[in-house]
Amino acid sequence: MRYLTAGESHGPELTTIIEGVPAGLIVSVDKINEELARRQGGYGRGGRMKIEKDQVRITSGVRHGKTLGSPITMIVENRDWKNWQKVMSVEAVEEKAEKLRRVSKPRPGHADLVGGMKYHHSDLRNVLERSSARETTMRVAVGALSKQILAAVDIDIASHVVILGGLEASVPENLSVKEIKEKTSVSEVNMVDGTIEEDVKNLIDQTKKAGDTIGGVVEVRTDNVPAGLGSYVQWDRKLDGKIAQIMMSINAFKGVEFGMGFQAARQPGSTVMDEIVWDEGYSRTSNHLGGFEGGMTNGEQIIVRGVMKPIPTLYKPLMSVDIDTKEPYKASVERSDSTAVPAASVVAEHVVATVLAQEILEKFSSDTMDELKQAVAEYREAVKNF
């Protein structure tokens, strides 16, 4: 399965084309829209989320509620496009219109300046329109479809926020995906620890009032993944490597870890490795390695975390340089959020789901969903009896 996304933040629409989804998958558009709504939620979001109410439209690859095996096209319209038609016009416009909402003062921490250098853009809006986190809308849509593939083979996935602005949630070691879904469903900050909810919301309010932003750490957990996905035989076939890459591709993410992650550097090997036991199948007495050994899933819960830096767009902007005059200026201000960590956890969940679905479809016979389900079931039995 492969896909591409296209579209600008204030363009007419966002688009993705997905190829390689098996025929016969029952597709729920409502579930995709529910996931898109989750991405737009979370305490601390800005004005853009009040404008956009994302709804997906499938224009190919699905008929009568089932996939055909042919490429699937999904589109999400940008409702704010009506206010940007001249600024973002595809057709050539008069010179005066070209300068509408022109950006010449790059924001520190954003793609603006380097993107302008790379692609020779004198208007940095040409950079920020695509580098915007609005692009993750379509990756959540792809992930929502991927989750429907995973669900068909009994794999479940969920996400939550572990740290927000320095405030850390208390997270049980053996937290299940079901528990994450139950606890985060009543949390405005997508946390499983309700005892710090109000403190986190107060911190977000204070940050917004100060014109600043805050980041955090998100975690994705996946249950019932069979052992043996990925491979040790070549560097680019290691599944934890693929997941790390997709996590790092999320806007503003600056680090990834599995299981205990960087804490392993502070402990001896005897307390880090997960001992193997047998009881009608192999399992581990702990899960410090986050479900991976040798670049392959080991049958335990997959646990992956990502750190998101504070959003670089500040309402009290930092100093920058005007690319026209080379004089110091305060950076440009675009509409933004005080934090998007809760939303980022939803994005992380969906990009991980996409990589897992791709790995499943690569390993098993998958022209049709019936073939896929049978192949996965037979494999699970073979692994159990190894």
Summary of the structure (lengths in Angstrom):
residues: 386
radius of gyration: 22.1
end to end distance: 28.9
largest distance: 73.4
contacts: 1285
relative contact order: 0.17
helix: 38%
strand: 20%
